[in-house]
Amino acid sequence: MPDWDTRLVVTYDDGGPQPKEISPIDSFTPTFTLNAEALHSIEDTHVGVVYSPQSLSFSMSVRAIGNIAAELTALALKGTRFNITLAEKDGDDWGFKKVVMSECIITSATPSAATIQGAPTATFSGFSLGASAETKSVGTASAP
């Protein structure tokens, strides 16, 4: 059983001099909907497959501490495309070298209410026009 000492890091690249780490981040949820439907016939079952367009989306929640929430809000308001990378920062327990969602667009930015206790959060949702995953054992796979 591995000793889970890995820390994952989420960064975004908007074409600037270097990628920026999204920190502090509470959650990052990529969703890859790879639609395939079995094609049936009255004579047989599963005679083929019909593929639908892929859907690549994400949601992330960040603490409104520092300037990362403001930077992501600015990207959303400008409609700027950017890349998101999820990778290992420390350790060697994760099966991926990195997962990259490319040409991302933020479609929703939802800040939480400011309260006396705790830091407010902001949730950003959007979609990606492409994605790739690089594993440690299989290699690289990508979606358009």
C-alpha positions as CSV (number, residue, x, y, z in Angstrom):
1,M,0.0,0.0,0.0
2,P,1.6,3.3,-1.0
3,D,2.2,6.0,1.6
4,W,0.1,8.8,0.2
5,D,2.5,11.8,0.3
6,T,1.6,13.3,-3.0
7,R,0.3,16.8,-3.3
8,L,-1.6,17.7,-6.5
9,V,-1.3,21.2,-8.0
10,V,-3.7,22.9,-10.4
11,T,-2.2,25.6,-12.6
12,Y,-3.5,27.7,-15.4
13,D,-1.7,29.2,-18.4
14,D,-3.1,32.3,-20.1
15,G,-0.2,32.8,-22.4
16,G,1.8,34.8,-19.9
17,P,5.5,34.2,-19.1
18,Q,4.8,31.2,-16.9
19,P,1.8,29.1,-15.6
20,K,0.2,30.4,-12.4
21,E,-0.7,28.1,-9.5
22,I,-4.3,28.2,-8.4
23,S,-3.9,28.4,-4.6
24,P,-5.5,28.1,-2.2
25,I,-7.9,25.7,-3.9
26,D,-10.7,23.7,-2.2
27,S,-11.6,21.5,-5.1
28,F,-11.1,20.8,-8.8
29,T,-13.5,18.5,-10.7
30,P,-12.9,17.8,-14.4
31,T,-15.7,15.9,-16.2
32,F,-15.0,14.0,-19.4
33,T,-18.3,12.9,-21.0
34,L,-17.3,10.5,-23.7
35,N,-20.7,9.5,-25.2
36,A,-21.2,6.2,-27.0
37,E,-24.4,4.4,-27.5
38,A,-24.9,0.8,-28.5
39,L,-26.5,0.2,-31.9
40,H,-29.0,-2.6,-31.7
41,S,-30.9,-4.6,-34.4
42,I,-34.0,-6.8,-34.1
43,E,-31.8,-9.8,-35.1
44,D,-29.0,-9.1,-32.7
45,T,-27.8,-6.9,-29.9
46,H,-24.8,-4.6,-29.8
47,V,-24.1,-4.7,-33.6
48,G,-22.3,-1.4,-33.5
49,V,-21.8,1.9,-31.8
50,V,-22.9,5.5,-32.4
51,Y,-20.5,8.1,-31.0
52,S,-21.8,11.6,-29.9
53,P,-19.6,14.6,-29.5
54,Q,-17.4,14.6,-26.4
55,S,-18.1,17.1,-23.6
56,L,-15.2,18.3,-21.4
57,S,-16.1,20.5,-18.5
58,F,-14.7,21.5,-15.1
59,S,-15.7,23.1,-11.8
60,M,-13.3,24.5,-9.2
61,S,-13.8,26.2,-5.9
62,V,-11.1,28.6,-4.6
63,R,-10.7,30.6,-1.4
64,A,-11.0,34.4,-2.0
65,I,-7.7,34.9,-0.3
66,G,-5.0,36.6,-2.3
67,N,-5.6,37.4,-6.0
68,I,-6.4,34.1,-7.6
69,A,-10.2,34.6,-7.4
70,A,-9.8,38.0,-9.0
71,E,-7.6,36.7,-11.8
72,L,-10.0,33.9,-12.6
73,T,-12.9,36.4,-12.6
74,A,-11.0,38.6,-15.0
75,L,-10.4,35.7,-17.3
76,A,-14.2,34.9,-17.2
77,L,-15.2,38.5,-17.9
78,K,-12.8,38.9,-20.8
79,G,-13.7,35.5,-22.2
80,T,-10.0,34.6,-22.3
81,R,-9.1,31.1,-23.3
82,F,-6.6,29.4,-21.0
83,N,-5.2,25.9,-20.2
84,I,-5.6,24.1,-16.9
85,T,-3.1,21.5,-15.8
86,L,-3.5,19.1,-12.9
87,A,-0.2,17.4,-11.9
88,E,1.8,16.0,-9.1
89,K,3.8,18.6,-7.1
90,D,5.3,16.2,-4.5
91,G,5.5,12.5,-4.1
92,D,5.0,9.7,-6.6
93,D,1.6,8.1,-5.7
94,W,-0.7,9.4,-8.5
95,G,-1.1,7.4,-11.7
96,F,-1.0,10.4,-14.0
97,K,2.0,12.6,-14.9
98,K,-0.5,15.4,-15.8
99,V,-3.9,16.1,-17.1
100,V,-4.3,19.1,-19.3
101,M,-7.6,20.8,-20.3
102,S,-6.8,23.1,-23.1
103,E,-8.7,26.1,-24.5
104,C,-10.8,26.5,-21.4
105,I,-13.6,29.1,-21.1
106,I,-15.3,30.0,-17.8
107,T,-19.0,30.1,-18.2
108,S,-20.0,30.7,-14.6
109,A,-18.4,32.5,-11.6
110,T,-20.3,32.3,-8.3
111,P,-18.8,34.0,-5.2
112,S,-20.2,33.0,-1.8
113,A,-21.5,35.4,0.7
114,A,-18.9,37.1,2.9
115,T,-19.5,36.0,6.6
116,I,-17.8,36.7,9.9
117,Q,-16.4,33.2,10.0
118,G,-14.0,31.7,7.4
119,A,-12.9,33.0,4.1
120,P,-15.4,33.4,1.3
121,T,-15.1,31.1,-1.7
122,A,-15.7,31.4,-5.4
123,T,-16.8,28.6,-7.7
124,F,-15.9,28.7,-11.3
125,S,-17.4,26.4,-14.0
126,G,-16.7,26.1,-17.6
127,F,-15.8,23.9,-20.5
128,S,-12.7,22.9,-22.5
129,L,-12.2,22.5,-26.2
130,G,-9.6,19.8,-25.8
131,A,-7.9,17.6,-23.2
132,S,-4.9,15.2,-22.8
133,A,-3.8,12.9,-20.1
134,E,-0.3,11.6,-19.7
135,T,0.0,8.5,-17.5
136,K,3.1,6.9,-16.0
137,S,2.5,3.5,-17.6
138,V,0.3,3.8,-20.7
139,G,1.4,7.1,-22.3
140,T,-0.6,10.0,-23.6
141,A,-4.2,10.1,-24.7
142,S,-6.1,13.1,-25.9
143,A,-9.5,14.4,-26.9
144,P,-10.1,16.9,-29.6
